[in-house]
Each structure stands twice: as structure tokens, then as C-alpha cells.
Amino acid sequence: MTRILVVAGTGTGVGKTSITLGLLEASRRRGLAVQAFKVGPDFIDPGLHALVTGRPSYNLDGWMCGRAAVTACVARASAGADLAVVEGMMGCFDGVDGVSEDGSTAQIAKWLGAPVVLVLDAWSAARSAAAAVLGFERFDPELAVAGVIANRVGGDAHGRMIAGAIGASCRAVWLGAIRRDDALVLPERHLGLVTAAEGVLTPELRVRLADAIEASVDLDRLYELAAPLGEISDRSNHGAARLAPRRRSPRTATRPVRIGVARDAAFQFYYAENLDLLRDAGAELVFWSPLAADDLPAVDGLYFGGGYPELHARRLAGNAELRTAVRRFVEAGRPVHAECGGLMYLAEALEDPDGAEHPMVGVLPARVRMREPRMALGYTEVAFAADTPVGPAGTVARGHEFHYSWLEPAPAGVACAYRVRQRGAGERAEGWLVGRTLMSYVHLHFASNPGLARAFVRACAA
């Protein structure tokens, strides 16, 4: 039977990802099949998880997808696994606002009935660490804070002091203390950690992370704290039908609908569930590299996800044959869905971080700038104001934005298919539609409206 636990943090930057990766690698060493998940709209951590486990890591987001979709995703993806590990986001109770649990790690843990292993940064605390843990235990009595790992302790004496304080004041089980070691810290850049595709998680670092966990954390006790996953259906009030495996939609074409998914160092940000939903709708996914390919694969539609095209702008621009092939694909009226990095690639030109401008595909007649960074970050609800390849007018879906680039104003003749809403901001037009090509900064989660995947496959089949 699969068992599940949540690795949560007292805040951002306490070492959740490093500890989660070390736990995944140490569990793999013990011969366990491990399924990883990530709370929230994150693409980088799931990529690192998948590198260690050999299985896709899935995003669990209460605000974007809702309870039924989250519990069903966990049940499906964990099939055949011995252990499911959910890495939280930010602090355990952080979500879409300051007054509710919506979108938080705590919400996901409660929906799953999963115990929480709380990670705290102990570098500048001793007995006060117990006060922090006690606060997390009492803040929401319905949340099971089952264990504690102190990260970045100064030495054995420091760790013993924290262990004693927590043991004397808290219910949570003391699981161990990890010494401060800068060699265990993953490098970051403007949009978060450096990605798995760039080789940041080397075999040597995986060994160091697992060694640190095995040397410092009581893994046997941690595994005992994990809850049986089979109890989700009893706890969730959604019934067994919600947790049944998805059935693939019947294919309406005489051959498989083939969708080309751009995936390389420049384009790699996709929700694993988006890809599953496309397959469930009858698509065959063909992965290809805009950096390396000299022509498009034989496909009926294209899906460009996010990534870091600005870091590879010179190579993308230099592949002029492929840029021409993509433009001709668009001009032929074939469906294209491009999000964030995909929008940047399909624009007229892209400015790299050094200020140099490089020609791109030119479907969207506007330039993308990286100067004077303007960070856009937030959950986004999208209402479709026009028919698009991923849904007709009137469709409503949810996603998020996270980018530092900005798009110069497009000509008035380019239609916007979206009306987007973000908390604390007014409604605005977005989602540029050129023929059957939809380009947007919004990363849509198809599980927020599974009709998106079905619509895109139908558009490609047509």
C-alpha cells in the first residue's frame, strides 16, 4: 500500500526542495518506488523530482484545480508507488490571500489526510524554534504536524538544543537536524531555481543530498509517520468514482492526432497533468526541440510551453529554417497553443538579458523586452471572449502568470481572446489570437477545465 506525507516549510527558503530531493533519493536507495508531487504553480521543482524518481511529478493546486481533481490526481499518479511525497510551497499556510487556506500546502495536506513534516531554518534560532513549531501546531488544529526537521544547524550541540526544546513543548516528532552545508544549496536565478534540464542536479549532488538525509534524519520513524494513501476516499467526501482512472476519449480520426510539444532547455514548463489530459483526449504527443531541430515533426498541432527562451535567444534566432517552418505552420491554419516562453518565441523579436535583440518567428507583431524587469506573478482566471483552439467563447479556466519579460503593445488589428482577472487587479484583455494560434503569458492548468485539452485535440483533428 502506498503511504503519503507532506514536506512543508515555516517559510520560503528554508530548504524544502533540497530536503525533499534528498528524501526522494534516499528512499530510492532503499528500493522504494517514490511518487513526488508539488503544491502550487511551480514547474522547476517537479522537474527535479522527476529526475530522481523516474516518474512525472504532478502539481497539486487547490485554487486552480479544486479538491476532486487534486485527490484524483494523487490516487492515479501514486499507483504502484510505495511512498508519495508532496513538497509544499512557501510557508505551510501561505496561499492566495492572508485570511483563507485556499491554495496553501495546509489545504492540500488536509484534503489528503496526509501528515506534515515541518522544515524550519534553525541557523539563527535555538529554543525559539520550538515556539515556531508550537505555533504551527496550534494555528490549525485540523492539520497534522507530525514531524520536524531542523535545517542549517550549526553543529551537534545546536541540534540537541533544538531537539530538547521541541521535545519538551511540542507534539511533533523530532526527526533530525541537518548541518549547514552550502554545497547542498541549489542555485537560483530570476524565476527561481535553475532547471533540471540544465544539469543542476548532478549525480554528485544527488549523492550529497541523500547522504545528508541518511546521516541526519530518522528515516524509519519518518516512514512510520506517513499515512496510508488508500484512506483518501474515506476522508475526502468525493467518493470512489472521483478516484477512478481516467478513460481515454475515443479517437475520431482515422489516425492518431499528433501534437508537437516543444521540449528542451528553452521550453520545458508544462504541467504533467496537462500532458496526461491531452493523451486522454486521444492525442499522441511528439516531443521535439526548437533549439536543435531543423524542421517540424509531422504533427497536426503545436504546443509551446514556458521556459527560458531569453537565455537561448541567439540559438533560437540562428535556427532560421525552423522559424520559417513554424511560421508556415501557423499560416497554414493549423492550431498552435503558446504559453509564456512560447509567446516570446512566436513574437517578432526577443531581447535577451544583455539587451541584444534577436528575431523570432514573427507570428505576433510585437517585441518582447527584458529591460527594466517587471515581475508579473499571480493566480489568474481566464474567460474566453472568442473562439480559440483550446476552447470556445464563454470558456472559463484558471492558471497563473510568472514572468519578468514584457510585451510591447501589439497592433490594434491583433485580437485578444482572453479577459483575465487577478486578485486585487481589474479585468484586462490578453491572449493574442492570430488565425488559429493562441499566445498568452498565462499558464493554464487544464485540470481547471478538462474541456481545454479535449478542445485542442478536436481542433488538431479537424
Buried (B, 14 or more C-beta within 10 A) or exposed (E): EBBBBBBBBBBEEBBBBBBBBBBBBBBBBBEBBBBBBBBBBBBBBBBBBBBBBEBBBBBBBBBBBBBBBBBBBBBBBBEEBBBBBBBBBBBBBBBBBEEEBEBBBBBBBBBBBBBBBBBBBBEEBBEEBBEBBBEBBEEBEEBBBBBBBBBBBBEEEBBEBBBBBBEEBBEBBBBBBBBBEEEBBBEEBEBBBBBBBBEBBEEEBBEBBBBBBBEBBBBEBBBEBBBEBBBBBEBBEBEEEBBEEBEEBEBEBEEBBBBBBBBBBBBBBBBBBBBBBBBBBBBBBBEBBBBEBEEBEEBBBBBBBBBBBBBBBEBBBBBEEBBEBBBEBBEEEBBBBBBBBBBBBBBBBBBBBEEEBBBBBBBBBBBBBBEEEEEBEBBBBBBBBBBBBBBEEEBEBBBBBBBBBBBEEBEEEBBBBBBBBBEEEEEEEBBBBBBBBBBBBBBBBBBBBBBBBBBBBBBBBB
